[in-house]
């Protein structure tokens, strides 16, 4: 069964850092674009960061640019989110997402989600 398993969340003080990991199984990992989303209580889910299947292209939400870094290790079927200079507003459940896109139609043909990992930034 396809699984995306996130880890690395926790409680940190403002200005601290966390590194989230998402390990994928039962998918051809290198074929998938990967991303991190987050959802805070009472707020809509938002895209935090995304990385292309090869790792050659990344994008970030404006709110995290310069602080967060997404990376992937295709040999380990893992995508990471390094979060530095954390702020209370970064508090949310962070979800790992995998997307398979058709190179011929430019349409999404597969998508998987992890269960999420809680990140709490508080003093």
Secondary structure, 3 states (H helix, E strand, C coil): CCEEEEECCEEECCCCCEEEEEEEECCCHHHCEEEEEEECCCCCCEEEEEECCCCCCEEECCCCCCCEEEEEEHHHCEEEEEECCCCHHHCEEEEEEEEEECCCCCCEEEEEECCCEEEEECC
